[in-house]
Amino acid sequence: MNFRDLFEKTVDFIDEKRKSIVAVSLSALGILVLIIVFFLSSNEFSVGNEANELLKIVEKRQYSIAVDYYASVDKKFSDSKMERFNKSISKKINKLLLNSGDKYLDGDISQESFIGLINTVKSLDKININVDDLITQANRVGEMYKEENITYNVAISYINTISILNGIGGNLDVYKQNVETIKESRDVYDSAVKDQKVYKYYDAIEKYNKVLKEDEKYYNLAQNAKKQCVEEMYDYYISKAEEANTSGDYEKALQYIDYLKEDYSDDEKVQSLEKKYKKNLSLYTLTSDDIINIISKKSGKEKANLSINSLPQMVKNDKYYYAEVYEYDKLINEVLISAKTKDLYSYKDGKKDYKVDYGEGYFRILEDGSYQFGITKYKAKFVLTNTLDEKENKYKKVDILDIEKADKYVKSKKSLEELFGKQKNIYYYAVVNKGLFRGKEVYAINIYNEKIYSISEKGLSEY
């Protein structure tokens, strides 16, 4: 064997051994890689398994168990492993939050269940919440409410509930305000509809004007309803204004006209009625000072010492003011004063008599609440003298006297007070002088029905 052959064999041997060494080296490396892969896979499997377990607990809304479970994982995991665990569970919980939010909005889970989930997630304070996803969902909630796909209670409870999550802060305030604004606008619309049904057209129109243009459906409904109100209110408010004017409430009559002026400012009837009611208000309205001045003038009492409680009254289509009259805080009279003529009438009946003789006459309130006016003593004298003349009962003079003075001329065994009893106050008493040597006759005239009674030795008889 020459040197060349020996050299070639040597090279072949070395080359063969080299391949064997490389093969061995490669086999060791592969095993190492497999070990590393197995270790990492096992490690990640542990993280994923723990995350899935915690997710199940969260899904069951087991608040305290979730907190304890997370704490136990935190103890046994290294920092790097815990970091991977937090990342994994955060991803899963964020997905759960969005899915649960959709289910709550669709009515598939209850409000209590949704709140329980949020409270459980909030307890895991190291979980990273994807705020952007929740904001996007909250924005969609506002649109769903606007489109009437969910109720106000669902929309606002969703936003209020997720607002408690860590990291949300005030990010949802704008969406909550949007929901509240739409709700307020729709509440105003509903209130306007109710007003329109009971003929409160002016109030309804004011509310329809407040419905938001952004809430397109309800805005259009409000505009159509407003047009209907404008059409219907003309005849209705004209009628109500005339009723108020007839009852003497000129301020109310003018108020009804004011309701029409914005939409019917050029209407001749509206303008004419406004002038009429303003004139009535000016002519037939008495202030407290006006009433006190009239009472003072009629009674001769110092007006500085007088005070009243008054209210307007319509009596047979004429306006009066009823007033309780006080002097130094003591009730001294009840009066009716005509707003047109300023005539004053004092209260008098069988049970109540303030014993005043000023004014144009008397009045009383009947059991049915109506007012009845009495005649003055001058008319009573006229009624009596007219009747005497008709009966050709000759006389020289007729005097209207108070009951005490008239009683002196009564020939009956009973006094006037005994004859008339509790009703003595509703009569004028007249003494008729028949002339020299013919004596005097006594008569009583009922101030409310003008009946005349003569008083003689025989007693009382209608004349």
Steps between C-alpha positions, in 0.01 A plus 500: 500500500655816391484827679222630280264210581577529869421867490162446327394234752598727782291781353199267452522382862517851631209605279290205620571578863421866443155414369442278798603781734276748320211252518551456869523875549180558301315237701595669829389841371167363391436349835586829664260686271226250571558541870477876466187476286339256741589722791358811335189317384446361845551845647256664258251219551511575871435872438216428259345242728500734799358781287218277380419396855487858618281590202250231597484639852446851366227376266321356802518842674678345800646820635699382803612175338640690203700727729640205696581303187689788345697545824597131503624518141697812579679317781610197299589674172823684436488862395549417133246221514252726684549762232403246235206387716369857537527553129311179428219552752462866401440400140245240601316728744486787251334266254264383774408858588409587144302181449318541830427864417340393172297233678374750757404745228318223313319390815672162520634560852352695788622830639592328827712247315678770300568709811635190675745441214623859504549497877694175475726636225553822697627297794788375282673836505812381312301400193548740208162613363483597134335839548479574128283195434264592783478860380410374154227283651370788713479718192298227330271487804418868450411436136291195593299708746455777248370246247273354772664158485550509877324678784636792697537284812713245315715767334569703812550194723755360254704822501472546877605140559811490284601844626614342826770293328858597569646731240167619357494826695294770333534357150130407488358830628434635154307186399300505820413866441390421145259236628368735771451780249299281265296372796418854614398597147265202474356567844418854386334356189290258709396783731402712199281220366319482835448879500360491148247230594356724776493810275800670660622598155724786604693285747519218245646727232765633737605144578494381140744783424745350750522159332854456365558513128769233541231255609361498148197274545361683801592838360287433192215371716520815713492731199192329357325508838586868540329582170192315618500698826519831316198403290290369788576766760341794316133410559574349839684802645251745350221310675691483831581871481132589457408276794760670719382844394139410577601377845686826566847349488642747250860411581430139403320611186805701395725206578310282254537773238874516571519128425371575150697814422824330399334300223203729428647846557330645190160343564234772528284308747794440731592868487139608564455270798828614651381863492166401651652306788755768575220755523302276733808441711554874529136585578392211721804410703528626857819485701503459877564873531202572275273286717623655826449849356139415410429352846659800672298745293171315555549435872686814604770290663867588478649290222835471679323290764336266250622176341326240283507146364341511157431290192307564176153352453261488206139567598243473221772566239621813678835521673516572870765480768418321822702625797529441871554840660721543808550803721800466727500126414138456614245375246241776465322417173478282191433689180434455130621784280396537136805530275291703255300740719710479821176449697551335839278240668541374857425150622173452689278204574314348794818350644755767421470876517788746526254782579627742240285748314735624229510395137236423242342206676558150629573152376511146628632166379240225459552133579574422133784757503318759292481868594175681574477879518271691731334834435603827659288666766411766244360239266324336793330833573406533134353147493293570811371842391415364158300218658324742739402715206370202306287401798391863550631491852541866584807615692693813581852371537706177481821453698741207490621439855716246675324216680531653847336831401233337288411262781369791707207538261405133490152436652544121500567322826814358342803707413642515148787278609254239629292520184790456258742299713834421340388657173458846654819621330372457144221758535472877479253640750277789398277723713213654304356822643130503408443856613367683801283282725537199268809353663788310341532165325807275498613298197790265427650460152709192416820628339543190279151429366338844564201348677319740734357403839277715721523483878177561696330394821427167333866447428673444167328483158616529139390830354 
